[in-house]
Amino acid sequence: MSLYQHFRSNGPSGFGYGSTAEEVTAGLSLAGKTALVTGCSSGLGLETMRVLRLRGARVLGAARTGEKARAACQALGGDAVPLACELSDPASVRGCVEAVRRLGVRLDALVCNAGIMALPRAERAHGVELQLFTNHVGHFLLVTGLLEALAEDGRVVVLSSGAHRMAPREGIRFDDLGAERHYAPWVHYGQSKLANLLFAKELARRLAGTRRTANAVHPGVIQTNLGRHMPGLARRVFGLVSPLVLKSVAQGAATQTYAAVHPSLAATTGAYLADCNLAKARADADDPALARRLWEVTERLVAGLP
Ligand SMILES: NC(=O)c1ccc[n+]([C@@H]2O[C@H](COP(=O)([O-])OP(=O)(O)OC[C@H]3O[C@@H](n4cnc5c(N)ncnc54)[C@H](OP(=O)(O)O)[C@@H]3O)[C@@H](O)[C@H]2O)c1
């Protein structure tokens, strides 16, 4: 809980900056629903999974390794289903897709939450800059692999970030996906988060005419393990100001949990949400040609992966 929340009022949804994941699901019964959350081993993913389970959903928790997923699921009481899903390893993502198919479940919500931020040096997976690969390409492979398992009114929720505004001016650097020519930690984090947003919007367009939805969210700014690659001094300053100006993890998990299950959003698709309300993204996040191009480039890329 931060001091800042006392200066912010709730939006039209009735929720806002200070709302927690428990508050936005208060009174809801998710019995009979199934939700998959990636990055369940830490931060917002763990809290999202905890609250969905608290409201009665069957939860599938995906983490980099089976061991991490099992530890997170056991911490919640044991009935959550652990899944290994290392997003930078296509074989692991496909293994996760297969594991979900074997379970034979219908997914009511698929929360693409896992992510990495601001790697100090350019790293790559399969020739693609690692934040773009992990945050976008890995989730693209997972979601497109699981579309058949998505319930008729299933929801895909993709974690973007206000940091999508830091993406390059041209949006996605299609001619330098490996960041060989130029690398800047925040620009490339921003690019991956713009890709998350464009992916949700293009998916929503492709699901048009069905009751399935896809939305992107900015969770707020929260001190979690996401900052692990930030310099030590920045992390300490962040830690000091956190109680004053940052959201708590309980508040940070609210928007994605709200988007995943709240009845008022059943027909909302292709939207960008922040503080549990509709929000405005950077102008090119609404460019259908850019979103379609990213989808087609990613599709070709994953088709060529081992
Ligand atoms: N915190 C914020 O202020 C903030 C703001 C805007 C957007 N977001 C977004 O919110 C999401 C959740 O972040 P968080 O703050 O909860 O961070 P976090 O505590 O670091 O959690 C991130 C989760 O993603 C997992 N992950 C990282 N790389 C992965 C990979 N290659 N394959 C599979 N899982 C991987 C992590 O697993 P390990 O722990 O094993 O690495 C962890 O479980 C991210 O998408 C982030 O971009 C966060």
The ligand as an SDF file (V2000), in Angstrom:
LIG
                    3D

 48 52  0  0  0  0  0  0  0  0999 V2000
    6.6470   -4.8660  -11.3400 N   0  0  0  0  0  0  0  0  0  0  0  0
    6.3340   -3.8390  -12.0930 C   0  0  0  0  0  0  0  0  0  0  0  0
    6.4890   -2.6640  -11.6920 O   0  0  0  0  0  0  0  0  0  0  0  0
    5.7700   -4.0380  -13.4590 C   0  0  0  0  0  0  0  0  0  0  0  0
    5.3900   -2.9100  -14.2040 C   0  0  0  0  0  0  0  0  0  0  0  0
    4.8850   -3.0880  -15.4840 C   0  0  0  0  0  0  0  0  0  0  0  0
    4.7610   -4.3730  -16.0150 C   0  0  0  0  0  0  0  0  0  0  0  0
    5.1510   -5.4480  -15.2720 N   0  0  0  0  0  0  0  0  0  0  0  0
    5.0370   -6.7690  -15.8820 C   0  0  0  0  0  0  0  0  0  0  0  0
    4.4340   -7.6610  -14.9580 O   0  0  0  0  0  0  0  0  0  0  0  0
    4.8610   -9.0030  -15.2210 C   0  0  0  0  0  0  0  0  0  0  0  0
    5.2010   -9.6850  -13.9060 C   0  0  0  0  0  0  0  0  0  0  0  0
    6.3230   -9.0450  -13.3600 O   0  0  0  0  0  0  0  0  0  0  0  0
    6.6740   -9.0600  -11.8110 P   0  0  0  0  0  0  0  0  0  0  0  0
    6.8060   -7.6350  -11.4220 O   0  0  0  0  0  0  0  0  0  0  0  0
    5.7900   -9.9540  -11.0490 O   0  0  0  0  0  0  0  0  0  0  0  0
    8.1640   -9.6520  -11.8900 O   0  0  0  0  0  0  0  0  0  0  0  0
    8.8610  -10.8940  -11.1790 P   0  0  0  0  0  0  0  0  0  0  0  0
    8.5820  -10.8870   -9.7140 O   0  0  0  0  0  0  0  0  0  0  0  0
   10.2740  -10.8660  -11.6130 O   0  0  0  0  0  0  0  0  0  0  0  0
    8.1110  -12.1310  -11.8200 O   0  0  0  0  0  0  0  0  0  0  0  0
    8.3340  -12.4720  -13.1590 C   0  0  0  0  0  0  0  0  0  0  0  0
    8.0240  -13.9340  -13.3520 C   0  0  0  0  0  0  0  0  0  0  0  0
    8.3510  -14.2630  -14.6950 O   0  0  0  0  0  0  0  0  0  0  0  0
    9.1750  -15.4130  -14.6870 C   0  0  0  0  0  0  0  0  0  0  0  0
   10.0640  -15.4940  -15.8470 N   0  0  0  0  0  0  0  0  0  0  0  0
   11.0800  -14.6710  -16.1790 C   0  0  0  0  0  0  0  0  0  0  0  0
   11.6970  -15.1240  -17.2700 N   0  0  0  0  0  0  0  0  0  0  0  0
   11.0620  -16.2510  -17.6520 C   0  0  0  0  0  0  0  0  0  0  0  0
   11.2460  -17.1900  -18.6850 C   0  0  0  0  0  0  0  0  0  0  0  0
   12.2580  -17.0920  -19.5630 N   0  0  0  0  0  0  0  0  0  0  0  0
   10.3950  -18.2430  -18.7780 N   0  0  0  0  0  0  0  0  0  0  0  0
    9.3930  -18.3910  -17.8830 C   0  0  0  0  0  0  0  0  0  0  0  0
    9.1800  -17.5540  -16.8560 N   0  0  0  0  0  0  0  0  0  0  0  0
   10.0110  -16.4970  -16.7420 C   0  0  0  0  0  0  0  0  0  0  0  0
    9.9740  -15.2870  -13.4120 C   0  0  0  0  0  0  0  0  0  0  0  0
   10.5700  -16.5270  -13.0830 O   0  0  0  0  0  0  0  0  0  0  0  0
   12.0140  -16.5410  -12.3180 P   0  0  0  0  0  0  0  0  0  0  0  0
   11.7860  -15.8440  -11.0100 O   0  0  0  0  0  0  0  0  0  0  0  0
   12.3150  -17.9800  -12.2100 O   0  0  0  0  0  0  0  0  0  0  0  0
   12.9810  -15.8060  -13.2040 O   0  0  0  0  0  0  0  0  0  0  0  0
    8.8840  -14.8390  -12.4600 C   0  0  0  0  0  0  0  0  0  0  0  0
    8.0990  -15.9340  -12.0270 O   0  0  0  0  0  0  0  0  0  0  0  0
    6.0150   -8.8790  -16.2290 C   0  0  0  0  0  0  0  0  0  0  0  0
    5.5400   -9.2300  -17.5010 O   0  0  0  0  0  0  0  0  0  0  0  0
    6.3770   -7.4110  -16.1930 C   0  0  0  0  0  0  0  0  0  0  0  0
    6.8990   -6.9440  -17.4140 O   0  0  0  0  0  0  0  0  0  0  0  0
    5.6320   -5.3130  -14.0150 C   0  0  0  0  0  0  0  0  0  0  0  0
  1  2  1  0
  2  3  2  0
  2  4  1  0
  4  5  1  0
  4 48  2  0
  5  6  2  0
  6  7  1  0
  7  8  2  0
  8  9  1  0
  8 48  1  0
  9 10  1  0
  9 46  1  0
 10 11  1  0
 11 12  1  0
 11 44  1  0
 12 13  1  0
 13 14  1  0
 14 15  2  0
 14 16  1  0
 14 17  1  0
 17 18  1  0
 18 19  2  0
 18 20  1  0
 18 21  1  0
 21 22  1  0
 22 23  1  0
 23 24  1  0
 23 42  1  0
 24 25  1  0
 25 26  1  0
 25 36  1  0
 26 27  1  0
 26 35  1  0
 27 28  2  0
 28 29  1  0
 29 30  1  0
 29 35  2  0
 30 31  1  0
 30 32  2  0
 32 33  1  0
 33 34  2  0
 34 35  1  0
 36 37  1  0
 36 42  1  0
 37 38  1  0
 38 39  2  0
 38 40  1  0
 38 41  1  0
 42 43  1  0
 44 45  1  0
 44 46  1  0
 46 47  1  0
M  CHG  2   8   1  16  -1
M  END
$$$$
